């Protein structure tokens, strides 16, 4: 920046000109040119020198942006893999429970006493409870692993 400041002539307001209609403004002849000092401040040309303190070069900023987008894409890919694993586990659990329910229904068709029906139903409830607990544990492990893998690329950008 240069220290040269251009001084401007003071303007008269439009109200003061309208308020004094009796005064006539001096009109300069049409061939007269205004006396203005030429501006000699030079604009520096952009160079590829080292960046100033606190500012990064455009190439550095673009590289930083590309690295950030790459980290985000990697995090999204890890999240997608985690969701696929969660869906696979839920699908397996649903299939196994449907098969267990079908087997229990078939077994219920063959019971002859109320005691046998209660026993078949209790067996189904135990197997289902164990399957739910086991599946929940696997879903929890998959979720924790997916969260760790998803956050790793983003957290690595911070240090």
Secondary structure, DSSP 8 states (H G I E B T S, - for coil): --S----------HHHHHH-TTS------TT---------------------TT---HHHHHHHHHHHHHHHHHHHHHHHHHHHHHHHHHHHHHHHHHHHHHHHHHHHHT--SHHHHHHHHHHHHHHHHHHHHHHHHHHHHHHHHHHHHHHHHHHHTT-
